[in-house]
Amino acid sequence: MTDEAEQAERLATIERLATEYFKDPAKAQRWLTQPHMMLDLIAPIEVAKTNDGLERVISLLGRAASGVAV
């Protein structure tokens, strides 16, 4: 798989998870594109460009789904 294809797959994954959590695509997009203090003030969509970053964003969404404020 090419880097471009992997990045597209990562993006699709976090978009799907964020939309599931926020239950609103517009809210999910805002969350994904705004700097986040738990991600060193980097937008989740930017952090998720690497495999490690993707795991951080997925973890953050998982914590949110468990009731932890994010």
C-alpha positions as CSV (number, residue, x, y, z in Angstrom):
1,M,0.0,0.0,0.0
2,T,1.3,3.4,-0.9
3,D,1.9,6.2,1.7
4,E,-1.0,8.1,0.0
5,A,-3.3,5.2,0.3
6,E,-2.3,4.6,3.9
7,Q,-3.0,8.2,4.8
8,A,-6.4,8.1,3.1
9,E,-7.2,4.9,5.1
10,R,-6.2,6.6,8.4
11,L,-8.2,9.7,7.6
12,A,-11.3,7.6,6.8
13,T,-10.9,5.7,10.0
14,I,-10.8,8.7,12.3
15,E,-13.6,10.5,10.3
16,R,-15.8,7.4,10.8
17,L,-14.9,7.1,14.5
18,A,-15.4,10.9,15.2
19,T,-18.7,10.9,13.4
20,E,-19.9,7.8,15.4
21,Y,-18.9,9.6,18.6
22,F,-20.3,13.1,17.8
23,K,-23.3,11.7,15.9
24,D,-23.0,14.7,13.6
25,P,-20.5,15.0,10.7
26,A,-20.1,18.7,11.1
27,K,-19.2,18.4,14.8
28,A,-16.8,15.6,13.9
29,Q,-15.1,17.7,11.3
30,R,-14.7,20.6,13.7
31,W,-13.2,18.4,16.3
32,L,-10.8,16.8,13.8
33,T,-9.6,20.1,12.4
34,Q,-9.2,22.3,15.5
35,P,-6.0,22.2,17.7
36,H,-6.5,19.9,20.7
37,M,-4.8,20.4,24.0
38,M,-4.4,16.7,24.6
39,L,-2.5,16.5,21.3
40,D,0.0,19.2,21.9
41,L,-2.3,21.8,20.3
42,I,-2.2,20.0,17.0
43,A,-5.4,19.1,15.2
44,P,-6.4,15.4,15.4
45,I,-6.4,15.2,11.6
46,E,-2.8,16.3,11.5
47,V,-1.7,14.0,14.3
48,A,-3.3,11.0,12.6
49,K,-1.0,11.3,9.5
50,T,1.3,8.8,11.2
51,N,0.5,5.4,12.5
52,D,1.5,6.4,16.1
53,G,-0.5,9.6,15.7
54,L,-3.5,7.6,14.5
55,E,-3.3,5.5,17.6
56,R,-3.3,8.6,19.8
57,V,-6.4,10.0,18.1
58,I,-8.2,6.7,18.3
59,S,-7.3,6.4,22.0
60,L,-8.6,9.9,22.6
61,L,-11.9,9.1,20.9
62,G,-12.1,5.9,22.9
63,R,-11.6,7.8,26.1
64,A,-14.3,10.3,25.1
65,A,-16.7,7.4,24.3
66,S,-16.0,6.0,27.8
67,G,-17.0,9.3,29.4
68,V,-13.7,11.0,29.9
69,A,-13.7,14.6,28.9
70,V,-11.5,15.3,25.8
